[in-house]
Amino acid sequence: MNRIKFLSKTTLTVAVLFSLVLLGCANKQKKASIETTTASITEKSPFFKLSLAQWSLHKQIRNGEMSPLDFAQKASELGFEGIEYVSQLYRDELKKDADPQLAMEVLLKTLKQKSKTYNVRNVLIMVDGEGDLGTLDGAKREEAVNNHKKWVDAAKYLGCHSIRVNAKGVGTAEEVAKAAVAGLGKLSEYAEKQGINVLVENHGGYSSNGQWLADVMTRVGKLNCGTLPDFGNFCITKGYGSINDANCKDAYDIYKGVSELMPFAKAVSAKSYDFDENGKQPKIDYVKMLQVVKDAGFTGFIGVEYEGANLEEEAGIMATKKLLLSAAKELN
């Protein structure tokens, strides 16, 4: 081999080796970058999924600024994966036809199509105004059970996993508990056949006593009858249980209450009121509350439910979402 050929071959070999070294370094850097990105995503991912409770937008809906039919679109725009409907916000829609069943069918078709269009998951329906499932009057309780059945059917059609109900009644704690067990048990039997859960929220009266509601769940004893713990509805003496009510005279320990309800929880409601200058909730320690939820092994949907007055509804929703995500990063 002459000198020119030797040098040419040597140069080519060195170039190839150098290229391989560079390629190896690039691959290592790419792998490291992927691993770093993956670790970053994992670190930022909360233990729960986020849904938006429609009640957070009830002011806009009731004053005509927003149609309840646009709920899925709004939730998608705000970055939520799931949505939680409120039955009472569709009363006007259900009056648009003289035939209530036909009106419901039209409404549900519209809502289902909207959820598909905007790629959000239908999680549950919060049902109000259909009668007291814990009333001591047997005939009225039976009527309440029957009134709720259409919402069980609606939940099935929409692909929700649950309806949220109330366990209200007037009487002693034991009398209402016994009636609630009967009403919830009967409704749950019907819902079970549809593959739907019946969830009771702490929502005022005896239901805002965590121990009382947990006992009712145990006595019902059905897998599809559970709870929807709300962070703030633990006022026993006033209305729907808001601890934010200035007239609340007797409030249950909110952390103890959520802890007692979590063994039966199939969804959780992150209630929020007015925010302070640091973006926190003065009446609810979100880190402490989320730790309770996480310790129970919950990995489902936590719904944002803003009820404050010092922020507009959408701003309050986003502030609550931000608080949930930042609090989740501080958990053990």
N, C-alpha and C positions, 0 to 999 in steps of 0.2 A: 504493500500500500504506500502511495507517495504521500508526501507531507501535506499537500493541499487537501486530498481526500480524507486524511486522518483528522486534520483540524476541522474539516466540515462535519465529519461524523461526530466528533467529540462535542462540537458546538451544539449540534442537533440534540444529542443525548442530554446535555446540561439543560437545554431549553425545555425539553420534555419533563425532566425531573423537577425543574423549577415551577413548571405549570402545574404539575401534580401536587407540589407542596402548597402552592397558592390555592388550588381547588380544595385541598384538605382543610386549609385554614378557613376558607370561605364557608365550607360545610359546617365546620365547628361553630363558627360565628352564627350561622343561620340556625343551627340547632339550639345554641344558647339563647338566641333571640326568641325562638319559639317557646322554649322552656320558661323564659322570663315572662313572656306574654301570658302563657297558660297559667303560671303561678299567680300573676297579677289578677287575671280574671277570676280564678278560684278564690283568691283572697277577698275580692270585692263582692262576691256573690253571697247574698244573705241566705239564711236557712229556710226562708219562706218565699212564697210567690205573692205578688202585689195585685190586688183588685181595687176597684173604685166603687164605693157605696153611692148609689144615686142620690141618697139623701143629702150628700155634700153639695148638690146642685139644686136643691129644692126651691130656693128663693128665685133663681133664674127661671125655673120651670113654672112656678106658680104666678110669677108676674108677667109671663109671656115672652121673656127674652130668649128662651130656649124651648124647643119642642122636646118632650120626653122621648120622642121617636129618634132623636139625634144623640141619644146617650152613648151608644157604641162609638160613634164618630168622635165625640168629645173625649171619651176615655182613651181612645187610640191616640189622639193628638197629644194627650197628656202623658203618654208612655205607659199605660197600664195593660197588663196581660189579661186580666179578668174583670167582669162587671157584676154588680149586685143590684138587681132591680128593686124598686119600691112600689108595691101594688097600688097604693093610694094616689100615686102621681099619674096613674093611667085612667082615673075615673071618667074624665071627659072623653077620652078615646073610646071607652066602653059604652058610652051613651050615644055614639054616632049611628047606631043601628037599633031599631026597635026590638030586634032579636038579640038578646044578650050573648047567646052562644055564637051567633054569626059575628058579632062585634069582636068577641074574644078571638075567634079564628083569624079574622083580618089583622088584628093587632099582633098576634103571635107570628104570623107569616112575615109581617113587616120587621118585627124585632129580630127574628131569626136571620132574615136576609141581611139586615144591617150588621149583625154580628159577624157574619161570614165576609161581607164586603170589607169591613174594617179589621178583620182578623183578631177579634177579641173573644175570649172564652166566657160563656154564660155560666156563672158560678151558682147563684142562688136568687130567690125572690123573697124579699121581706114583705110579709103579709100582715096587714092591719085592717081593722074595721069589719071583720067578718064574724064577730061574736066572741065571747069569752069561753075559752076551753077549760077554765077552772071554775065556772059558775056552779053553784050548788043546785040550780034548777036543772033537773035532768032533761026536760024537753028543750030548753034553750041551749044546753050543752050539745045535745044531738044536732040541733040546727046549726050550731057553730061548726061542728065537725063536718057536716054536709057542705056548708059554705066554703070551707077550706079545700074541699076536694078538687074544685076546678083549678085551684092554683097548684095543686100536686100535678094535675094533668098538664098544666101549662109548663111547669118546670121540666117535666119529662120531654115535652115537645121541643123545648128550647135547648135541652141538653144540660140543664143545671143538675147539680148533685143534691140540692136541698131546697126546702122552703124554710123561712124563719117565721115562727109564730110566737104568740104571747100566752103565758099561763096565768091569766088574771082571774080573779074571783073575789067575792065578798063573804067573809066569815072568819072563823078562827084559822090559825095557821094550819092546823091539822085538817079542818074541814075543807079548806081550799086545796090542800095537798092531795087529799083523797079524790076530790073532784077532778083535779088536774091530771092525776094518774089515769083516771077513767077516760077523760077526753083525749089526752095525748095518746093513750094506748090504742083507742079506737081509730084515731086518725092515722097513727103509725102503721096499723094493720093494713089500711087501704094503701098508704104510700109505699109500703114494703112491696106490694104487688107491682108497683110502677117503677121500682128501683130508685125511689126517692127517700131522702132523709127528712125528718121533721126535727128542726132545731129550735130550742127555746133560748131566747135572749134574756139576760138580766135586764128588765125593762120596767122597773118600778114595783112597789108593793112587796109582797113576799118573795117575788122572783129576784129582787135585788139583794136578798140574803143568800149568799153563796152556799151555805150549809143546807138551807131549805131546798134550794133548787137541785143541788147534788143529790139530796135524799129522794126527791121526786124522780129524778133520772134513774136512780137505783131501783126504785119501786116499779117504774114502768118496765124496766128490764128488757128493752128491745134494742138491738144493735143499730137500728136506723132511727132511733130517737135519741138525740144528743143535744148539745148546747152550742150557742154562739156567744162566747164571753165577750162582753164589751168593756173596754178599759175604764169607762166613766159612769155607767149607769148603775151606781150602787147606793143611790139615795132611797131609803126604805119608805120615807114618809111623804114624798111629794111626786105627783105626776108620773112621768115615765122614767124617773130614777136618776135624772142628771145631777151629778155632784156639783155642777156649775150653777144650779138654781140657788139664788140667794135665800130662798125660803126653806131650803133643805135643813131640817133639824136633826136628822138621824141618818148618818151615812155609814155603810158597812166598810170595813177595811178593803180597799180596792185590790191590793196585792193578794191578800188572803182569799178574797172572793174569786179572783181569776184562777188562783192555784186550785181551789176546790172544784171549779168548773172545767178545767183543762182535761181531766181524764175522759170527759164525755164530748170534748170539742171536735167539731168537724170543719169549723171556720172560726175566725177571730176578727173582732171589730176594733180597729185602732181609733178610738174616739179622740178628738182634739178640740180644744177651745181656743181662747185668745193666746197668742204667742208673746213671749217676753222679748227683750232687746237682743237676747242671745239665741233666738230661734228655738227656745225650749218651751215646754208646757209646765207652768208653775204648779198645777194641780196633779200632774201625772209624771212620775220619773220614768221615762221611756226605756232607759237602760235597765232599770230594775224590773219593769214590767215585761220587757222582751226576754229577760233572763228566765222569768217564771214560765213564759210560753216555750222557750227553747228547752228548758229542763224537763218539760212534759213530753218531749220528743215530737213536738208538732212540726210539720213541714208543709202544711197546706197554704191556703190563701189567707192573708191578712188584709182586710179591707180598710181603706182610708175613709174615715167619716168625720169630716170637718164641720164643727158646729160653732165656730168662733164668730166674733163680730168685728174684730179690729183688722181683718183682712178681707178682701173680696173673695168670693168662693173659690175661684180658680187659683188665686194666690195662696189661699189657706190649704187647698188640696196639695199643691206642690210643696208647701212648707212642711206639711205632715209627712209627705212621702220622703222628703229630704231628712227629716228627723228620724224616721223609721230606719232608713239606710245607714245613717251615721251612728245611731244607737246600736245597730246590729254589729258594727265593727268593734264595739267596746265590750262585747260579751265574752264570757269565759268559755 
